[in-house]
Amino acid sequence: MPAALSASGSKRNDSPVDLIKSLELSGEADLDAEIKNWILWDRNEATLQQVVDAVNDKDWEALRVRLGTRIPFGPAGLRGGMRAGFDSINDLVIIQTMQGLAHYLIETHPSVQRRETQGVVIGYDGRYNSKRFAQLAASVLLNSNFRVYFFNRMIPTPFISFSVINLNCLAGIVITASQNPKEDNGCKIYWANGAQVTTPIDKNIHDAILKNLEPKPSSWDLSILDESPLLDDPYRLVYPKYYEALKKLLPPVFLETNECSQLRFVYTPLHGVCYSFMREAFYQARLKPLIAVAEQKDPDPEFPTVANPNLEEGKDTLALAIKKAEDEHCTIVLANDPDADRLAVAELDPKGRWKIFNGNEIGALLGWWAVESYRTRTPKPDISNCVTISSTISSRILSAIARAEGFIHVETLPGFKWMANKALELQGLGKTVLLAFEESFGYMFGMNHADTDGIIAATQLATMACYLRSTRNMTLIEKLREVYDRYGYHASISSHIICPDADLSLQIFERLRSFDDDQPGTYPRCILDGEFDVMHVRDLTTGVDTSYADRKARLPVNPNIQNITFTFTNGFIISLRCSGTESKMKYYAEICGLPEDKEWDEMNDKLYRMTAAAIEEFYQPSFHGLESGRTDA
């Protein structure tokens, strides 16, 4: 366990008040007030000692950051490093967050009976402190008279959304930092519809947290988990229901194909929680048993075999799995991130080279497969009533498939909270949602629940691979080429520019909005001295979209988030946005061809050339002395 949050060691004999009296504080009224609050409120010996040590060292700058800044509660909940401070993830911040959530739930659900019957479901992953944070969350809610469905073992994140819906809960909580580094943890909140919370619910919860910062003594007492009649472990109820629902997405003919197929798959959960759950998924789908990467199959919060358990790291993250596949003479590798809400895939090509699919390519394959699967499992399919969803920074390939096949495609803001809520809205209108995906390896196949699910995605992709090999003698790589050949070639690049200065980031984006002689509302009209022309601009910071006659954006607008998309006349699209959690200006570029465009190499060259030019002209990294990040293509 990181020393930062280890609560071991001797317990203090001095009271918080006596401890405060013994310290020489900074003399800054606001800072000293926060130091006193921390010492009065924190009962974790390790994090309390961190603050005391910083005071004794007179490290006022560090204390201003850690105590004077509060970790924001946004649509994805909380995520950050584990250490002392209101800006981080620790016992005290988790308790404060849960007290705020409980307060807001009581406001919105005043019926005691509803709180005691529907309640809240809580789960956690295998990271350091995840179980303790989950237990603290349960304690707060039990002491507020909520029924708590507490998974008393590590579970994949997709189980929380599924449980909220199937247990008819008021909310769901999962303690996880997904594929962040080992030093991090976090907390996602799901609402009664099974989707992650969006605005204004996130803001209302944040406001409630600020009104309930002082922890109640009972919040620290975990003994209630041993005695409360309101506590249940839903595992035995949810587990079979989840796999029953997973199996319903697989028509009998596909199950038969899986059973007969000799195709085998190497699998890694990257030291996460999903090995046993994926093993059961493959059993239910009648796929050959997984070949696990032994060094990575069990949960380990150190993530010892990878520098970072992030699927977007590609080759480095999948290195052990690819070696295992070569040793076992397997041609396909599947990987989940540590909490199993994402999926990565690699396949051996005929020349003996490994193709690691990017998130958009997997989305293209699953998009085709979702249509194929729907038509196979539905007695009277109505493709015109079907919908796929992707985010504005993901590939437009689903839009191309939709145009050709006659179904609807919808774009949302980045983040599965937006896609899931849009999917639920469309489902409520009688639409059949086939797939939602985002370029960062997140896929929601069908509507078993309202969040990305790496288990279902992996099962579907493995079934697709068996089907293609058995019925068409085709690989995934070959199928992807066929998709592009039929619907139009799509190639993408994503990366970032490192910009530690937030004011400079804002200045760079504001320059793009006043491009013609500092005239507001004017944007760049071309790149490379007019060689490539901009067709229209969508600015979701200001609400401008020049593709419409009234120049008004149809997607939600957020003035606090920088987000501009340029669409060029030749099918090149580039989206620029600032990261909400890192000092990065990100970009997502794609070139979208028509079915008749067969010069794919030429299109790739144009993608790289236009991306390099757009970034240099729009972000101006050379002028500002900024570094570029790794490119994902």
C-alpha positions in Angstrom: 0.0 0.0 0.0 1.3 3.4 -0.8 2.8 5.1 2.3 0.6 8.1 1.4 -2.5 6.4 2.7 -1.3 3.6 4.9 -3.1 3.9 8.2 -0.8 1.6 10.1 1.3 2.8 13.0 0.7 4.0 16.5 -2.4 6.1 17.2 -1.9 9.6 18.4 -2.5 10.3 22.1 -2.9 14.1 21.6 -6.3 15.5 20.7 -6.7 17.4 17.4 -7.1 20.6 19.4 -3.9 20.0 21.3 -2.1 19.1 18.1 -3.1 22.3 16.5 -1.9 24.3 19.5 1.5 22.6 19.3 2.1 23.6 15.7 3.5 26.8 14.3 1.1 27.8 11.5 1.6 29.9 8.5 0.0 33.1 9.6 -2.2 33.1 6.5 -5.8 33.2 7.7 -7.3 31.1 4.9 -4.5 28.5 4.8 -4.4 28.1 8.6 -8.2 27.6 8.6 -7.8 24.7 6.1 -4.9 23.3 8.1 -7.0 23.3 11.2 -10.0 21.8 9.4 -7.8 18.9 8.1 -6.4 18.2 11.6 -9.8 18.4 13.2 -11.5 16.2 10.6 -9.0 13.6 9.4 -8.8 10.3 11.3 -6.4 8.6 9.0 -3.0 8.6 10.7 -1.0 8.6 7.5 -2.7 11.5 5.8 -2.9 13.4 9.0 0.8 13.0 9.5 1.5 14.2 5.9 -0.2 17.5 6.7 1.5 17.8 10.1 4.9 17.2 8.5 4.3 19.8 5.8 3.4 22.3 8.5 6.5 21.5 10.5 8.6 21.8 7.2 6.9 25.1 6.5 6.0 23.9 3.1 3.2 26.5 2.7 3.2 26.3 -1.1 2.4 22.6 -1.1 -0.3 23.1 1.6 -1.9 25.9 -0.4 -2.3 23.5 -3.4 -3.4 20.5 -1.4 -5.7 22.2 1.1 -6.6 25.4 -0.8 -7.9 23.5 -3.9 -10.7 21.1 -3.9 -10.8 18.1 -6.3 -13.7 18.8 -8.6 -16.7 16.6 -8.7 -17.6 16.4 -12.4 -19.7 14.2 -14.7 -17.2 11.4 -14.2 -17.1 11.8 -10.5 -13.7 12.1 -8.9 -10.2 11.0 -10.0 -6.8 11.9 -8.8 -3.7 10.9 -6.8 -3.9 9.2 -3.4 -2.4 11.5 -0.8 -3.5 14.0 1.9 -5.3 17.1 0.7 -8.7 18.3 -0.4 -7.3 18.2 -4.0 -6.7 14.4 -3.8 -8.3 11.0 -3.2 -8.2 10.0 0.5 -10.5 8.8 3.3 -11.7 12.3 4.2 -12.5 13.4 0.7 -14.4 10.1 0.0 -16.4 10.7 3.2 -17.1 14.3 2.3 -18.2 13.2 -1.2 -20.5 10.5 0.1 -22.1 12.9 2.7 -22.8 15.3 -0.2 -24.2 12.5 -2.3 -26.4 11.2 0.5 -27.7 14.8 1.2 -28.6 15.3 -2.5 -30.3 11.9 -2.7 -32.4 12.7 0.4 -33.4 16.0 -1.2 -34.4 14.3 -4.5 -35.9 11.2 -2.9 -37.6 12.4 0.4 -39.4 9.0 0.8 -37.6 7.0 3.5 -39.2 3.9 2.1 -37.7 4.4 -1.3 -34.2 5.0 0.2 -34.5 1.8 2.4 -35.8 -0.4 -0.4 -34.1 0.9 -3.6 -30.9 2.2 -2.1 -27.5 2.4 -3.7 -25.1 -0.2 -5.1 -21.4 0.0 -4.4 -18.5 -1.8 -6.0 -14.7 -1.4 -6.2 -11.7 -2.5 -8.2 -8.3 -4.0 -7.2 -6.4 -0.7 -6.6 -4.8 0.3 -3.4 -7.4 1.5 -0.9 -10.4 0.8 -3.2 -12.1 -1.6 -0.8 -11.6 0.8 2.2 -12.9 3.7 0.2 -15.9 1.6 -0.8 -16.5 0.6 2.8 -16.4 4.3 3.9 -18.9 5.1 1.2 -21.2 2.3 2.5 -20.8 3.5 6.1 -21.9 7.0 5.2 -25.0 5.8 3.2 -26.0 3.2 5.8 -25.8 5.8 8.5 -28.1 7.9 6.3 -30.6 5.1 6.2 -30.1 3.9 2.7 -30.2 0.3 1.7 -26.7 -0.5 0.4 -26.0 -3.3 -2.0 -22.3 -3.8 -1.3 -20.3 -6.1 -3.5 -18.0 -7.8 -1.0 -15.4 -8.7 -3.7 -13.7 -6.9 -6.5 -15.9 -6.5 -9.6 -15.7 -5.0 -13.1 -17.1 -1.5 -13.5 -19.8 -2.7 -16.0 -21.5 -4.6 -13.1 -22.4 -1.3 -11.4 -24.5 0.2 -14.3 -26.1 -3.3 -14.8 -26.9 -3.5 -11.1 -28.4 -0.1 -10.8 -30.9 -1.0 -13.5 -31.6 -4.6 -12.5 -31.8 -3.8 -8.7 -33.8 -0.6 -9.4 -31.4 1.5 -7.3 -31.4 5.2 -6.8 -27.7 5.4 -7.6 -24.5 3.4 -8.1 -20.9 4.0 -7.0 -17.7 2.3 -8.1 -14.3 3.0 -6.7 -11.9 2.9 -9.5 -9.4 4.9 -11.5 -9.8 2.8 -14.6 -6.5 2.8 -16.5 -4.8 5.6 -14.6 -1.3 5.0 -13.0 -1.1 3.0 -9.8 -0.8 6.1 -7.6 -4.4 7.2 -8.6 -7.9 6.2 -7.5 -11.3 7.7 -8.1 -15.1 7.4 -7.7 -17.7 7.2 -10.5 -21.4 7.9 -9.8 -24.2 6.4 -11.7 -27.8 7.7 -11.5 -31.0 5.7 -11.4 -31.1 5.1 -15.2 -27.7 3.3 -15.0 -25.7 6.1 -16.8 -23.0 8.2 -15.3 -24.3 11.5 -14.0 -24.3 14.6 -16.3 -25.0 18.3 -15.8 -26.8 19.6 -13.7 -26.7 16.5 -11.4 -23.0 16.7 -11.1 -23.1 20.4 -10.1 -25.9 19.7 -7.6 -23.9 16.9 -6.0 -20.8 19.2 -5.9 -22.8 21.9 -4.1 -24.2 19.3 -1.6 -20.6 18.2 -0.9 -19.6 21.8 0.0 -22.5 22.0 2.4 -21.5 18.7 4.2 -17.7 18.9 4.5 -17.4 18.2 8.2 -17.5 14.4 8.6 -20.0 12.9 11.0 -18.2 10.7 13.6 -20.4 7.8 12.4 -19.0 8.1 8.9 -15.6 6.7 10.1 -17.2 3.7 11.9 -17.0 0.7 9.7 -18.6 -1.6 12.3 -22.0 -0.8 10.8 -21.0 -3.0 7.9 -21.1 -6.0 10.2 -24.5 -5.2 11.8 -26.8 -3.2 9.6 -30.0 -4.9 8.3 -29.9 -2.5 5.4 -26.7 -4.1 4.0 -26.8 -6.8 1.2 -24.3 -8.3 -1.0 -25.9 -8.5 -4.5 -23.3 -10.7 -6.1 -25.3 -14.0 -6.2 -28.3 -12.1 -7.6 -26.5 -10.0 -10.2 -23.9 -12.4 -11.5 -26.3 -14.9 -13.2 -28.5 -12.1 -14.5 -25.5 -10.4 -16.1 -24.4 -13.5 -18.0 -28.0 -14.3 -19.0 -28.2 -10.8 -20.6 -24.8 -11.2 -22.2 -25.9 -14.5 -23.8 -29.1 -12.9 -25.2 -26.9 -10.7 -27.4 -25.6 -13.9 -29.1 -28.0 -15.6 -31.6 -28.0 -19.5 -31.4 -26.3 -19.7 -34.8 -23.4 -17.7 -33.4 -23.2 -19.9 -30.3 -23.0 -23.0 -32.6 -20.3 -21.4 -34.7 -18.3 -20.6 -31.5 -18.6 -24.1 -30.3 -17.3 -25.6 -33.5 -14.5 -23.0 -34.0 -10.9 -24.0 -33.2 -9.9 -20.3 -32.8 -8.2 -19.6 -29.5 -7.6 -16.2 -27.8 -4.9 -15.0 -25.5 -6.3 -12.7 -22.9 -4.9 -10.2 -20.3 -6.8 -8.2 -17.7 -3.6 -6.2 -17.1 -3.5 -7.0 -13.4 -7.1 -6.0 -13.1 -10.3 -7.7 -11.8 -11.7 -9.3 -14.9 -10.0 -12.7 -15.5 -12.6 -14.9 -13.8 -15.5 -12.8 -15.2 -14.1 -13.0 -18.8 -13.5 -16.7 -18.4 -17.2 -17.1 -17.5 -18.2 -14.9 -20.5 -16.3 -17.2 -22.9 -17.9 -20.3 -21.3 -21.4 -18.8 -21.7 -20.6 -17.9 -25.4 -19.3 -21.4 -26.0 -15.9 -20.0 -27.0 -12.7 -22.0 -26.5 -11.2 -21.4 -23.0 -9.1 -18.3 -22.7 -5.3 -18.6 -22.7 -4.4 -16.1 -19.9 -1.2 -14.2 -19.5 -0.1 -15.8 -16.2 1.9 -12.8 -15.0 -1.1 -10.5 -15.5 -4.2 -12.5 -14.8 -4.6 -11.8 -11.0 -5.3 -8.4 -9.5 -2.2 -6.5 -8.4 -2.4 -2.8 -7.5 1.3 -2.4 -8.3 0.7 -3.3 -12.0 4.3 -4.7 -11.9 4.6 -5.8 -15.6 3.5 -2.5 -17.3 4.7 1.0 -17.0 1.1 2.1 -17.2 -2.1 -0.1 -17.3 -3.4 2.1 -20.1 -4.7 0.4 -23.3 -3.9 3.6 -25.3 -0.2 2.8 -24.7 -0.6 0.0 -27.3 2.4 -2.1 -28.0 4.1 -1.6 -24.6 0.9 -2.5 -22.7 0.3 -5.6 -24.8 3.9 -6.8 -25.0 3.5 -9.8 -22.7 0.2 -10.8 -24.2 1.7 -10.8 -27.7 4.6 -12.9 -26.6 2.2 -15.4 -25.0 0.2 -15.5 -28.2 3.4 -16.3 -30.2 4.3 -19.0 -27.7 0.9 -20.6 -28.0 0.5 -20.1 -31.8 -2.5 -17.9 -31.3 -3.3 -15.1 -33.8 -5.6 -12.9 -31.7 -5.0 -11.0 -28.4 -7.7 -9.5 -26.2 -7.0 -7.1 -23.3 -9.1 -5.3 -20.8 -8.0 -2.3 -18.7 -7.9 -3.0 -14.9 -11.6 -2.3 -14.3 -12.7 -3.9 -17.5 -14.8 -1.2 -19.1 -12.5 -1.0 -22.2 -11.2 -3.4 -24.8 -8.0 -3.6 -26.9 -7.4 -6.1 -29.7 -4.3 -7.3 -31.7 -4.1 -9.7 -34.5 -1.2 -11.4 -36.4 -1.2 -10.7 -40.1 -0.1 -13.1 -42.8 3.4 -11.6 -42.9 3.9 -12.4 -39.2 3.4 -8.8 -38.0 1.1 -7.8 -35.2 -1.6 -5.3 -36.0 -2.7 -3.5 -32.8 -6.1 -2.0 -33.7 -6.8 1.5 -32.6 -10.1 2.4 -30.9 -11.7 3.7 -34.0 -10.8 0.5 -36.0 -12.4 -1.7 -33.3 -15.4 0.6 -33.4 -15.6 0.1 -37.2 -15.5 -3.7 -36.8 -18.1 -3.7 -34.0 -20.3 -1.3 -36.0 -20.5 -3.7 -38.9 -20.9 -6.7 -36.5 -23.7 -4.9 -34.6 -25.7 -4.6 -37.8 -25.0 -8.2 -38.8 -25.9 -9.5 -35.4 -29.1 -7.5 -35.2 -30.3 -8.9 -38.5 -29.4 -12.4 -37.5 -31.1 -12.4 -34.0 -34.2 -10.4 -35.0 -37.1 -12.2 -36.7 -38.4 -9.1 -38.5 -35.5 -6.6 -38.5 -36.3 -3.0 -39.1 -32.9 -1.4 -39.8 -34.4 2.0 -40.3 -35.4 2.1 -36.6 -31.8 1.3 -35.4 -29.3 3.7 -34.0 -25.5 3.9 -33.5 -23.8 6.5 -31.4 -20.2 7.9 -31.3 -18.6 11.0 -29.8 -17.4 14.0 -31.7 -13.8 13.0 -31.4 -14.3 9.4 -32.6 -14.3 8.1 -36.2 -17.2 9.0 -38.5 -17.1 5.4 -39.9 -20.4 4.6 -38.2 -22.0 7.5 -39.9 -20.9 6.2 -43.3 -22.2 2.7 -42.5 -25.5 4.2 -41.4 -25.9 6.2 -44.6 -25.3 3.1 -46.7 -27.4 0.7 -44.6 -30.3 3.0 -43.8 -30.2 3.4 -40.1 -29.6 6.5 -37.8 -26.3 7.7 -36.5 -26.0 10.2 -33.7 -23.0 12.2 -32.4 -22.6 13.3 -28.8 -20.0 15.2 -26.7 -17.0 13.1 -25.7 -17.6 10.8 -22.7 -19.8 7.8 -22.2 -22.0 9.7 -19.8 -23.3 11.6 -22.9 -23.5 8.6 -25.1 -25.3 6.4 -22.5 -27.8 9.1 -21.7 -28.5 9.7 -25.4 -28.9 6.0 -25.9 -31.5 5.8 -23.1 -33.3 8.8 -24.6 -33.5 7.1 -28.0 -34.5 3.8 -26.5 -37.3 5.6 -24.7 -38.5 6.8 -28.2 -38.7 3.2 -29.4 -35.3 3.1 -31.2 -33.1 0.0 -31.1 -29.6 1.1 -30.0 -27.0 -1.2 -31.6 -23.7 0.3 -30.5 -22.1 3.3 -28.9 -18.4 3.8 -29.0 -15.5 6.2 -28.3 -12.0 6.2 -29.7 -10.5 5.6 -26.3 -11.4 1.8 -26.5 -14.9 2.2 -24.9 -17.8 0.2 -26.4 -21.4 -0.3 -25.4 -22.8 -3.2 -27.5 -26.5 -3.3 -27.2 -28.5 -2.0 -24.2 -27.9 -4.5 -21.4 -27.0 -1.5 -19.3 -25.9 2.1 -19.9 -22.2 2.2 -19.9 -19.1 1.0 -21.7 -18.5 -2.7 -21.2 -15.2 -4.5 -22.0 -16.6 -8.0 -21.2 -19.4 -7.8 -23.7 -17.2 -6.1 -26.3 -14.6 -8.8 -26.0 -17.2 -11.6 -26.2 -18.7 -10.0 -29.3 -15.4 -9.5 -31.0 -14.3 -13.0 -30.3 -17.6 -14.3 -31.7 -17.1 -12.1 -34.8 -13.6 -13.5 -35.3 -14.9 -17.1 -35.1 -17.8 -16.3 -37.5 -15.5 -14.7 -40.0 -13.0 -17.5 -39.9 -15.6 -20.2 -40.1 -18.0 -18.8 -42.7 -15.7 -16.6 -44.8 -12.1 -17.7 -44.0 -11.4 -14.1 -43.2 -9.3 -12.4 -40.5 -10.3 -9.3 -38.6 -7.7 -7.3 -40.5 -9.2 -8.4 -43.8 -12.7 -7.6 -42.6 -11.7 -4.1 -41.6 -10.3 -3.6 -45.1 -13.6 -4.8 -46.5 -15.6 -2.4 -44.3 -13.5 0.5 -45.6 -13.8 -0.7 -49.1 -17.5 -0.8 -48.9 -18.3 2.2 -46.8 -15.3 4.5 -47.4 -11.7 4.6 -46.0 -11.3 6.3 -42.7 -7.9 6.9 -41.1 -7.3 8.8 -37.8 -4.5 10.2 -35.7 -4.8 11.5 -32.1 -2.2 13.0 -29.8 -1.6 16.2 -27.8 0.6 19.2 -27.2 2.0 19.6 -23.6 1.0 23.0 -22.3 1.6 23.6 -18.6 0.4 27.2 -18.8 -3.4 27.3 -18.6 -3.5 30.9 -19.6 -1.5 30.2 -22.7 -3.9 27.4 -23.7 -6.8 29.8 -23.4 -4.9 32.4 -25.4 -4.2 29.9 -28.2 -7.9 29.0 -28.4 -9.0 32.6 -28.3 -6.7 33.4 -31.2 -8.5 30.8 -33.3 -11.8 32.6 -32.5 -10.5 36.0 -33.6 -8.4 34.9 -36.5 -9.0 37.7 -39.0 -7.3 40.8 -37.7 -8.5 40.0 -34.1 -12.1 40.2 -35.2 -14.3 38.1 -32.9 -16.2 35.2 -34.4 -13.7 34.7 -37.3 -11.9 31.3 -37.6 -9.1 30.0 -39.8 -10.4 29.4 -43.4 -7.5 27.2 -44.7 -4.2 25.7 -44.0 -0.9 25.5 -46.0 -1.5 28.9 -47.7 -4.9 28.0 -49.1 -4.1 24.5 -50.3 -6.8 23.0 -48.1 -10.0 24.9 -47.3 -12.1 24.8 -44.2 -15.7 24.0 -45.0 -17.2 24.7 -41.6 -16.3 25.2 -37.9 -18.0 23.9 -34.8 -17.1 25.6 -31.5 -18.8 24.0 -28.5 -17.2 26.6 -26.2 -19.1 29.5 -27.7 -22.0 27.7 -29.4 -21.0 28.4 -33.0 -21.6 25.9 -35.8 -21.1 27.3 -39.3 -22.6 24.2 -40.9 -26.1 25.6 -40.0 -27.7 28.6 -41.5 -28.2 30.2 -38.1 -24.5 29.3 -37.0 -25.8 27.8 -33.8 -24.4 24.5 -32.4 -26.9 21.7 -31.9 -24.7 19.9 -29.4 -24.5 21.0 -25.7 -22.3 24.0 -25.2 -19.9 24.4 -22.2 -18.0 27.8 -22.0 -15.6 26.2 -19.5 -14.2 23.6 -21.9 -12.2 24.4 -25.0 -13.6 22.4 -27.9 -13.3 23.4 -31.6 -13.8 21.1 -34.7 -12.7 22.1 -38.2 -14.1 20.2 -41.2 -12.3 20.6 -44.5 -13.7 20.3 -48.0 -11.6 17.2 -48.8 -13.0 15.1 -45.9 -10.3 16.0 -43.4 -11.6 16.7 -39.8 -9.7 17.8 -36.8 -11.0 18.4 -33.3 -9.1 20.5 -30.8 -9.8 20.4 -27.1 -8.1 21.0 -23.7 -7.8 18.1 -21.3 -9.9 18.5 -18.2 -7.4 16.7 -16.0 -3.9 17.2 -17.6 -1.8 20.0 -19.0 -2.5 18.9 -22.5 -4.1 20.4 -25.6 -5.4 17.4 -27.4 -6.2 16.8 -31.1 -8.1 14.2 -33.0 -7.7 14.1 -36.8 -9.4 11.9 -39.4 -9.7 11.7 -43.1 -13.0 10.3 -44.4 -13.1 8.8 -47.8 -16.0 7.8 -50.0 -16.5 4.2 -51.2 -15.1 5.2 -54.6 -11.9 6.6 -53.1 -9.4 3.8 -53.4 -6.0 5.6 -53.1 -5.7 4.8 -49.4 -1.9 5.3 -49.2 -2.4 8.8 -50.7 -5.1 9.5 -48.2 -2.8 8.4 -45.3 -0.1 10.7 -46.6 -2.6 13.6 -46.8 -3.9 12.8 -43.2 -0.4 13.1 -41.8 0.5 16.2 -43.8 -2.7 18.0 -43.0 -2.6 17.1 -39.3 1.0 18.4 -39.0 0.1 21.6 -40.7 -3.1 22.2 -38.8 -1.4 21.6 -35.4 1.5 23.9 -36.3 -0.8 26.7 -37.7 -3.5 26.4 -35.0 -1.6 25.4 -31.8 1.7 27.0 -32.9 3.9 24.7 -30.7 7.1 25.8 -32.4 6.3 29.5 -31.8 5.4 28.8 -28.1 8.2 26.3 -27.4 5.7 23.5 -26.6 6.4 19.7 -26.8 4.4 17.1 -28.7 3.1 13.9 -27.1 3.1 10.4 -28.5 0.9 9.9 -31.6 -1.8 7.2 -31.8 -2.6 6.3 -35.4 
